[in-house]
Amino acid sequence: MRATIAGTALATLVMPCCAPALATEPPKRVVSMNLCTDQMAMLIAGPGQLYSVSYLAGDQSSSVLASQASGYVVNHGLAEEIFLMQPDLVIAGTYTTRTTVALLRRLGFRVEEFAPESSFDDVRANLRRMGDILQRQRRAAELVAELDAGLAKLAANAVPGKTVALYYANSYTSGSGTLADAIVKASGLTNIDDTLGLAGTVRLPLELLLVANPDLIVADDSRDEAPALAQENFVHPAYKALSGQKIAVPGKYTICGAPFTLEAARMLQDAARKSDGATP
């Protein structure tokens, strides 16, 4: 409601001053409202080009670049605060606060949206697009090259014949068509969801997990000691009796796509080697 009032009152003032910059000029005051665009922009933007990132960028549990985020102004995705920042470019995710995105566009701000990645091809495409938007193509190309080099090294060091289950709160899993599954494939392991025919983010019944009996089980790393119904699958006696090695991969490495995403695949490879008794 506040955003709507602000938009109505300020529309006539904003339109002349906030028209998109000429395509030949790189944006000079960029605001990001999404965790993944925050991190891409932090990796790619030139000195002084990125002005503000979302509050999630500073969350140690969600953001790989949390320490760097302290160097930027924080926003909470509200139209009023973005308006006062007077950016010449706003970047957001396709699911970022839809009301704010729509209002900013009506007020004449340039808004570019990025879809979540579900593969490393998507990661490459988003990195290159961010480079184009910020006119930092060389830096984006460096990051794509770093990503490709990391993927090649992972492929060369693959541990064959090992299976893994991604098993989260409320018994959810990540099957084909997700970035988490792409990470598993990059590590050289086999996601049991492939053999079970599971795609996307869906429930994995404990019975199927028991039958699959994977070598490794990636569990939710955010669990604490407080009891919660969402975590009851982890205290079930059958789950505790599984012989597979249980490992925690921080969610911040699987949420957004960038070269740092490969750290999750490296963790899986290291765990697979340890299960074989080899040195990582």
C-alpha positions in Angstrom: 0.0 0.0 0.0 2.8 2.4 0.9 4.6 1.6 -2.3 1.4 2.3 -4.3 0.9 5.7 -2.6 4.6 6.6 -3.2 4.3 5.7 -6.8 1.2 7.7 -7.4 2.5 10.8 -5.7 6.0 10.7 -7.2 5.4 9.4 -10.7 5.4 12.8 -12.4 8.6 13.7 -10.7 10.4 10.5 -11.5 9.7 10.1 -15.2 12.0 12.8 -16.5 15.0 12.0 -14.2 15.0 8.3 -14.2 14.8 7.4 -17.9 17.1 4.5 -18.8 20.7 5.6 -19.6 21.8 5.5 -23.2 22.9 2.0 -24.3 26.4 3.3 -25.0 26.8 4.4 -21.4 27.4 1.8 -18.6 25.1 2.2 -15.6 26.8 4.1 -12.8 24.4 3.6 -9.9 23.1 0.0 -9.7 20.7 -1.5 -7.2 20.2 -5.2 -6.8 17.2 -6.6 -5.0 17.9 -10.4 -5.2 20.4 -12.6 -3.5 21.7 -14.2 -6.7 21.8 -10.9 -8.7 23.5 -9.4 -5.6 26.4 -11.9 -5.8 26.7 -11.8 -9.6 26.8 -8.0 -9.5 29.4 -8.0 -6.7 31.6 -10.3 -8.8 31.2 -8.4 -12.1 30.5 -4.7 -11.4 33.3 -2.2 -11.7 34.5 0.0 -8.8 31.7 2.3 -7.6 29.2 0.9 -10.1 27.1 -1.2 -7.7 25.4 0.9 -5.0 23.0 -1.3 -3.1 22.4 -5.0 -2.5 19.6 -6.9 -0.7 19.8 -7.6 3.0 20.2 -11.3 2.2 23.6 -10.6 0.6 25.0 -10.1 4.1 23.5 -13.3 5.6 26.4 -15.7 6.3 24.1 -18.7 5.9 22.8 -17.7 2.5 25.5 -15.6 0.8 29.0 -16.8 -0.1 29.9 -13.1 -0.4 28.5 -11.9 2.9 31.7 -10.2 4.0 31.9 -8.2 0.7 28.2 -7.2 1.1 29.0 -4.9 4.0 30.6 -2.5 1.6 27.2 -1.6 0.0 24.0 0.1 1.0 21.4 -2.5 2.1 17.9 -2.6 0.6 14.8 -4.6 1.5 13.2 -4.6 -1.9 10.8 -1.7 -1.0 9.8 0.7 -3.8 10.2 3.8 -1.5 13.8 3.0 -0.6 14.8 2.1 -4.1 13.2 5.4 -5.4 15.2 7.4 -2.9 18.4 5.8 -4.1 17.8 7.1 -7.6 19.5 4.2 -9.5 20.0 4.2 -13.2 19.6 0.4 -13.2 17.7 -2.0 -10.9 18.4 -5.8 -11.2 16.1 -8.4 -9.7 15.1 -12.0 -9.9 12.0 -13.1 -11.8 10.4 -13.9 -8.4 11.6 -10.8 -6.6 8.9 -8.7 -5.0 6.6 -8.4 -8.0 4.8 -5.3 -6.8 8.0 -3.4 -6.3 9.3 -4.4 -9.8 6.1 -3.4 -11.5 6.0 -0.1 -9.6 9.6 0.8 -10.4 9.0 0.2 -14.1 5.9 2.4 -14.0 8.0 5.1 -12.5 10.4 4.9 -15.4 13.3 3.0 -13.8 15.2 0.5 -15.9 14.7 -3.0 -14.3 16.5 -6.1 -15.6 15.3 -9.5 -14.3 17.3 -12.8 -14.1 15.7 -16.2 -13.9 17.1 -18.7 -11.4 19.7 -21.1 -12.8 18.9 -24.8 -13.1 22.1 -25.8 -15.0 25.6 -24.6 -15.5 24.5 -23.5 -19.0 22.1 -21.2 -17.2 24.9 -20.0 -15.0 27.1 -19.1 -18.0 24.2 -17.3 -19.7 23.4 -15.2 -16.6 27.0 -14.3 -16.0 27.4 -13.2 -19.6 24.1 -11.2 -19.5 25.2 -9.5 -16.3 28.4 -8.6 -18.0 26.5 -7.1 -21.0 24.1 -5.1 -18.8 26.9 -3.7 -16.7 29.2 -3.4 -19.8 31.7 -5.5 -18.0 32.0 -8.3 -20.6 35.6 -9.0 -20.0 35.1 -9.6 -16.3 32.1 -11.9 -17.0 34.2 -13.9 -19.5 36.8 -14.4 -16.9 34.2 -15.8 -14.5 32.9 -18.1 -17.2 36.4 -19.3 -17.9 36.9 -19.9 -14.2 33.7 -21.9 -14.0 34.7 -24.0 -17.0 38.1 -24.7 -15.6 36.6 -25.8 -12.3 34.2 -28.1 -14.1 37.0 -29.7 -16.1 39.0 -30.3 -13.0 36.0 -31.9 -11.3 35.5 -34.2 -14.3 39.1 -35.3 -14.2 38.9 -36.1 -10.5 35.6 -37.9 -10.5 35.1 -40.8 -8.2 33.0 -43.3 -10.2 30.3 -45.6 -9.0 29.1 -43.6 -6.0 25.5 -42.6 -5.4 24.1 -39.7 -3.4 20.8 -38.6 -2.1 19.9 -34.9 -1.5 17.5 -35.1 1.5 16.2 -31.9 3.1 13.6 -30.8 5.6 10.1 -32.3 5.1 11.7 -35.0 3.0 12.3 -32.8 0.0 14.9 -33.6 -2.6 16.4 -32.0 -5.8 16.0 -34.0 -9.0 16.8 -33.3 -12.6 16.2 -29.8 -13.8 17.7 -28.2 -10.6 21.0 -26.5 -9.9 21.6 -28.9 -7.0 21.3 -31.9 -9.4 23.7 -30.2 -11.8 26.2 -29.9 -9.0 25.9 -33.6 -8.2 26.5 -34.4 -11.9 29.5 -32.1 -12.0 31.0 -34.0 -9.0 30.7 -37.2 -11.0 28.3 -38.8 -8.5 24.9 -40.3 -9.4 21.8 -38.7 -7.9 19.4 -41.4 -6.8 16.6 -39.3 -8.0 17.6 -40.2 -11.6 17.1 -43.9 -10.9 13.8 -43.1 -9.1 12.5 -40.9 -11.9 12.2 -37.7 -9.7 12.5 -34.3 -11.3 12.5 -30.8 -9.8 12.1 -30.1 -6.1 9.8 -32.9 -4.8 9.2 -35.1 -1.8 11.4 -38.2 -1.5 9.6 -40.7 0.7 11.8 -42.3 3.4 10.9 -45.7 2.1 12.4 -45.0 -1.3 15.5 -43.5 0.3 15.9 -46.8 2.3 15.5 -48.9 -0.8 18.1 -46.8 -2.8 20.6 -46.9 0.2 22.9 -44.3 -1.3 26.6 -44.1 -0.5 26.3 -40.5 0.5 23.4 -38.5 1.9 23.5 -34.7 1.8 21.3 -33.5 4.6 20.0 -30.1 5.5 22.9 -28.1 7.0 20.6 -25.5 8.7 19.2 -27.8 11.4 19.5 -26.8 15.0 18.6 -28.5 18.3 15.1 -27.1 18.6 12.5 -29.7 17.7 10.5 -29.0 14.5 8.0 -31.1 12.5 9.9 -30.2 9.4 13.0 -32.0 10.7 11.3 -35.2 11.9 12.5 -37.2 9.0 16.1 -36.8 10.3 15.3 -38.4 13.7 13.4 -41.4 12.3 15.1 -44.6 13.4 15.1 -45.9 9.8 16.9 -42.7 8.6 19.5 -43.0 11.4 20.1 -46.7 10.4 21.1 -45.8 6.9 24.6 -46.9 6.2 25.4 -44.1 3.8 27.8 -41.3 4.9 25.8 -38.2 5.9 27.4 -34.9 5.0 26.3 -31.3 5.3 26.8 -29.0 2.3 26.1 -25.4 3.1 23.0 -24.2 1.2 24.7 -21.0 0.2 26.8 -23.0 -2.4 23.7 -24.4 -4.1 21.3 -21.4 -4.1 23.0 -19.2 -6.7 25.1 -20.0 -9.7 28.7 -18.7 -10.0 32.2 -20.2 -9.9 31.8 -20.5 -6.1 28.9 -23.0 -6.7 31.6 -25.6 -7.6 32.6 -25.7 -3.9 29.6 -27.9 -3.3 30.7 -30.3 -6.0 34.2 -30.4 -4.5 32.7 -31.2 -1.1 30.8 -34.1 -2.6 34.0 -35.5 -4.3 36.0 -35.2 -1.1 33.3 -37.1 0.8 33.2 -39.8 -1.9 37.0 -40.2 -1.6 36.8 -40.5 2.2 34.1 -43.1 1.9 36.6 -45.1 -0.2 39.4 -44.5 2.3 41.3 -42.3 -0.1 42.9 -39.0 0.7 40.9 -36.0 -0.6 
